[in-house]
Amino acid sequence: MGKPEELFKEMCSYFDSEGIKYLVLNEEDNLVRLLFSGRSWKDGGGLDTKLFVDFDEQAEQDGSVTVHFASIDIAKCSDDNVPEALVRINALNKGYRWVKIWFDPNNNSFNADADAIVFPGTVGKECTHYAFRMSGIVEDALLEMKDIFTPEDDSDTPSKDELLAMLETLRSMLEEDAK
């Protein structure tokens, strides 16, 4: 039977073996971030998509675990464009069955979520496949809406949680070297 933490480690090992770059944000919560560089957005600028992969805390009786994929606060729109954004996001959801696209009224942001069931022995390949599929869908959906949304311009700037995770990793490495 697979436990979330075991499947998380299996996924990370698969990413390592395939050369997929990722950042462990919180090992205790089984959370990583992937960054996908996409096609041109506006004026030659690239569209980068942050994708967070989070393993649920409990395993099912068959050994499966649910994994949550999320891209949050990807792009924002002005208050004037909110009605059009809602109508068009609804239309996008009709066309994309693998990913739920949603609008956050708290900050007028474009977001996407998906869930998958994964199993021991195949979790790395399954998560890789789903992550690439989701990033492609998010990119296509955003390109369809580029006239009303503006992408977030912080793809190279790590968040506070990302910085803390990197510092924790660095501290652990230094402690190991000191031994």
TORKOL-4160 file (C-alpha; in steps of 0.2 Angstrom, whole numbers, padded with zeros to 4 digits, m for minus):
179
<pt num="1" X="0000" Y="0000" Z="0000"/>
<pt num="2" X="0007" Y="0017" Z="m0005"/>
<pt num="3" X="0008" Y="0031" Z="0008"/>
<pt num="4" X="0008" Y="0049" Z="0002"/>
<pt num="5" X="0025" Y="0053" Z="0008"/>
<pt num="6" X="0032" Y="0037" Z="m0001"/>
<pt num="7" X="0023" Y="0042" Z="m0017"/>
<pt num="8" X="0030" Y="0059" Z="m0016"/>
<pt num="9" X="0048" Y="0053" Z="m0014"/>
<pt num="10" X="0045" Y="0041" Z="m0029"/>
<pt num="11" X="0038" Y="0056" Z="m0039"/>
<pt num="12" X="0054" Y="0066" Z="m0035"/>
<pt num="13" X="0065" Y="0052" Z="m0039"/>
<pt num="14" X="0057" Y="0050" Z="m0056"/>
<pt num="15" X="0058" Y="0069" Z="m0059"/>
<pt num="16" X="0077" Y="0067" Z="m0055"/>
<pt num="17" X="0080" Y="0053" Z="m0066"/>
<pt num="18" X="0071" Y="0062" Z="m0081"/>
<pt num="19" X="0080" Y="0078" Z="m0078"/>
<pt num="20" X="0063" Y="0087" Z="m0073"/>
<pt num="21" X="0067" Y="0103" Z="m0063"/>
<pt num="22" X="0057" Y="0106" Z="m0048"/>
<pt num="23" X="0058" Y="0114" Z="m0031"/>
<pt num="24" X="0052" Y="0105" Z="m0015"/>
<pt num="25" X="0043" Y="0119" Z="m0005"/>
<pt num="26" X="0038" Y="0108" Z="0010"/>
<pt num="27" X="0043" Y="0090" Z="0011"/>
<pt num="28" X="0032" Y="0087" Z="0027"/>
<pt num="29" X="0017" Y="0092" Z="0016"/>
<pt num="30" X="0023" Y="0083" Z="0001"/>
<pt num="31" X="0023" Y="0099" Z="m0010"/>
<pt num="32" X="0033" Y="0104" Z="m0025"/>
<pt num="33" X="0033" Y="0117" Z="m0038"/>
<pt num="34" X="0036" Y="0115" Z="m0056"/>
<pt num="35" X="0039" Y="0130" Z="m0068"/>
<pt num="36" X="0035" Y="0129" Z="m0086"/>
<pt num="37" X="0041" Y="0141" Z="m0099"/>
<pt num="38" X="0028" Y="0144" Z="m0112"/>
<pt num="39" X="0025" Y="0152" Z="m0129"/>
<pt num="40" X="0025" Y="0171" Z="m0132"/>
<pt num="41" X="0011" Y="0181" Z="m0122"/>
<pt num="42" X="0012" Y="0199" Z="m0128"/>
<pt num="43" X="0026" Y="0209" Z="m0136"/>
<pt num="44" X="0038" Y="0194" Z="m0136"/>
<pt num="45" X="0037" Y="0190" Z="m0118"/>
<pt num="46" X="0036" Y="0172" Z="m0112"/>
<pt num="47" X="0021" Y="0165" Z="m0102"/>
<pt num="48" X="0028" Y="0155" Z="m0087"/>
<pt num="49" X="0016" Y="0144" Z="m0078"/>
<pt num="50" X="0020" Y="0139" Z="m0060"/>
<pt num="51" X="0012" Y="0122" Z="m0056"/>
<pt num="52" X="0011" Y="0116" Z="m0038"/>
<pt num="53" X="0009" Y="0097" Z="m0035"/>
<pt num="54" X="0002" Y="0092" Z="m0018"/>
<pt num="55" X="m0001" Y="0075" Z="m0012"/>
<pt num="56" X="m0016" Y="0072" Z="m0001"/>
<pt num="57" X="m0013" Y="0066" Z="0017"/>
<pt num="58" X="m0022" Y="0049" Z="0016"/>
<pt num="59" X="m0020" Y="0034" Z="0006"/>
<pt num="60" X="m0035" Y="0024" Z="0000"/>
<pt num="61" X="m0037" Y="0006" Z="0004"/>
<pt num="62" X="m0031" Y="0001" Z="m0014"/>
<pt num="63" X="m0015" Y="0010" Z="m0011"/>
<pt num="64" X="m0019" Y="0025" Z="m0022"/>
<pt num="65" X="m0017" Y="0043" Z="m0017"/>
<pt num="66" X="m0025" Y="0058" Z="m0024"/>
<pt num="67" X="m0013" Y="0072" Z="m0030"/>
<pt num="68" X="m0019" Y="0090" Z="m0032"/>
<pt num="69" X="m0011" Y="0101" Z="m0046"/>
<pt num="70" X="m0014" Y="0119" Z="m0045"/>
<pt num="71" X="m0009" Y="0135" Z="m0054"/>
<pt num="72" X="m0014" Y="0150" Z="m0044"/>
<pt num="73" X="m0014" Y="0169" Z="m0047"/>
<pt num="74" X="m0007" Y="0166" Z="m0065"/>
<pt num="75" X="m0014" Y="0182" Z="m0072"/>
<pt num="76" X="m0026" Y="0196" Z="m0067"/>
<pt num="77" X="m0039" Y="0207" Z="m0075"/>
<pt num="78" X="m0046" Y="0224" Z="m0072"/>
<pt num="79" X="m0062" Y="0226" Z="m0063"/>
<pt num="80" X="m0070" Y="0232" Z="m0080"/>
<pt num="81" X="m0066" Y="0215" Z="m0087"/>
<pt num="82" X="m0073" Y="0204" Z="m0073"/>
<pt num="83" X="m0090" Y="0200" Z="m0082"/>
<pt num="84" X="m0081" Y="0195" Z="m0098"/>
<pt num="85" X="m0068" Y="0185" Z="m0089"/>
<pt num="86" X="m0082" Y="0175" Z="m0080"/>
<pt num="87" X="m0091" Y="0171" Z="m0096"/>
<pt num="88" X="m0076" Y="0166" Z="m0105"/>
<pt num="89" X="m0069" Y="0155" Z="m0091"/>
<pt num="90" X="m0086" Y="0146" Z="m0091"/>
<pt num="91" X="m0084" Y="0143" Z="m0109"/>
<pt num="92" X="m0066" Y="0137" Z="m0106"/>
<pt num="93" X="m0072" Y="0124" Z="m0093"/>
<pt num="94" X="m0084" Y="0118" Z="m0106"/>
<pt num="95" X="m0070" Y="0114" Z="m0118"/>
<pt num="96" X="m0056" Y="0107" Z="m0106"/>
<pt num="97" X="m0061" Y="0091" Z="m0097"/>
<pt num="98" X="m0045" Y="0088" Z="m0088"/>
<pt num="99" X="m0043" Y="0105" Z="m0079"/>
<pt num="100" X="m0055" Y="0116" Z="m0069"/>
<pt num="101" X="m0052" Y="0134" Z="m0073"/>
<pt num="102" X="m0058" Y="0147" Z="m0060"/>
<pt num="103" X="m0059" Y="0165" Z="m0056"/>
<pt num="104" X="m0054" Y="0172" Z="m0039"/>
<pt num="105" X="m0065" Y="0188" Z="m0036"/>
<pt num="106" X="m0053" Y="0193" Z="m0021"/>
<pt num="107" X="m0039" Y="0198" Z="m0033"/>
<pt num="108" X="m0047" Y="0196" Z="m0050"/>
<pt num="109" X="m0035" Y="0181" Z="m0054"/>
<pt num="110" X="m0035" Y="0167" Z="m0066"/>
<pt num="111" X="m0032" Y="0150" Z="m0058"/>
<pt num="112" X="m0033" Y="0132" Z="m0063"/>
<pt num="113" X="m0034" Y="0115" Z="m0053"/>
<pt num="114" X="m0034" Y="0097" Z="m0056"/>
<pt num="115" X="m0034" Y="0081" Z="m0046"/>
<pt num="116" X="m0028" Y="0064" Z="m0051"/>
<pt num="117" X="m0027" Y="0047" Z="m0043"/>
<pt num="118" X="m0009" Y="0039" Z="m0043"/>
<pt num="119" X="m0002" Y="0022" Z="m0038"/>
<pt num="120" X="0014" Y="0016" Z="m0032"/>
<pt num="121" X="0026" Y="0011" Z="m0046"/>
<pt num="122" X="0019" Y="0023" Z="m0059"/>
<pt num="123" X="0017" Y="0039" Z="m0049"/>
<pt num="124" X="0032" Y="0048" Z="m0057"/>
<pt num="125" X="0026" Y="0045" Z="m0074"/>
<pt num="126" X="0008" Y="0049" Z="m0070"/>
<pt num="127" X="0012" Y="0065" Z="m0062"/>
<pt num="128" X="0024" Y="0070" Z="m0076"/>
<pt num="129" X="0011" Y="0067" Z="m0089"/>
<pt num="130" X="m0003" Y="0076" Z="m0079"/>
<pt num="131" X="0009" Y="0091" Z="m0075"/>
<pt num="132" X="0013" Y="0093" Z="m0094"/>
<pt num="133" X="m0005" Y="0091" Z="m0099"/>
<pt num="134" X="m0011" Y="0104" Z="m0087"/>
<pt num="135" X="0002" Y="0117" Z="m0091"/>
<pt num="136" X="m0002" Y="0115" Z="m0109"/>
<pt num="137" X="m0020" Y="0118" Z="m0106"/>
<pt num="138" X="m0017" Y="0133" Z="m0094"/>
<pt num="139" X="m0006" Y="0140" Z="m0107"/>
<pt num="140" X="m0019" Y="0138" Z="m0121"/>
<pt num="141" X="m0033" Y="0144" Z="m0110"/>
<pt num="142" X="m0023" Y="0160" Z="m0106"/>
<pt num="143" X="m0018" Y="0163" Z="m0124"/>
<pt num="144" X="m0037" Y="0163" Z="m0128"/>
<pt num="145" X="m0039" Y="0176" Z="m0114"/>
<pt num="146" X="m0024" Y="0187" Z="m0117"/>
<pt num="147" X="m0035" Y="0202" Z="m0122"/>
<pt num="148" X="m0042" Y="0203" Z="m0104"/>
<pt num="149" X="m0029" Y="0196" Z="m0093"/>
<pt num="150" X="m0012" Y="0202" Z="m0089"/>
<pt num="151" X="0001" Y="0188" Z="m0083"/>
<pt num="152" X="0009" Y="0190" Z="m0067"/>
<pt num="153" X="0027" Y="0196" Z="m0069"/>
<pt num="154" X="0035" Y="0187" Z="m0054"/>
<pt num="155" X="0040" Y="0170" Z="m0062"/>
<pt num="156" X="0059" Y="0173" Z="m0058"/>
<pt num="157" X="0055" Y="0180" Z="m0041"/>
<pt num="158" X="0053" Y="0166" Z="m0028"/>
<pt num="159" X="0039" Y="0167" Z="m0015"/>
<pt num="160" X="0042" Y="0169" Z="0003"/>
<pt num="161" X="0038" Y="0150" Z="0005"/>
<pt num="162" X="0050" Y="0146" Z="m0009"/>
<pt num="163" X="0064" Y="0156" Z="m0001"/>
<pt num="164" X="0061" Y="0148" Z="0016"/>
<pt num="165" X="0062" Y="0130" Z="0008"/>
<pt num="166" X="0078" Y="0135" Z="m0001"/>
<pt num="167" X="0086" Y="0141" Z="0015"/>
<pt num="168" X="0080" Y="0126" Z="0024"/>
<pt num="169" X="0088" Y="0115" Z="0011"/>
<pt num="170" X="0104" Y="0125" Z="0011"/>
<pt num="171" X="0105" Y="0124" Z="0030"/>
<pt num="172" X="0103" Y="0105" Z="0030"/>
<pt num="173" X="0117" Y="0104" Z="0017"/>
<pt num="174" X="0128" Y="0115" Z="0028"/>
<pt num="175" X="0125" Y="0104" Z="0043"/>
<pt num="176" X="0128" Y="0088" Z="0034"/>
<pt num="177" X="0145" Y="0096" Z="0027"/>
<pt num="178" X="0150" Y="0101" Z="0045"/>
<pt num="179" X="0148" Y="0083" Z="0051"/>
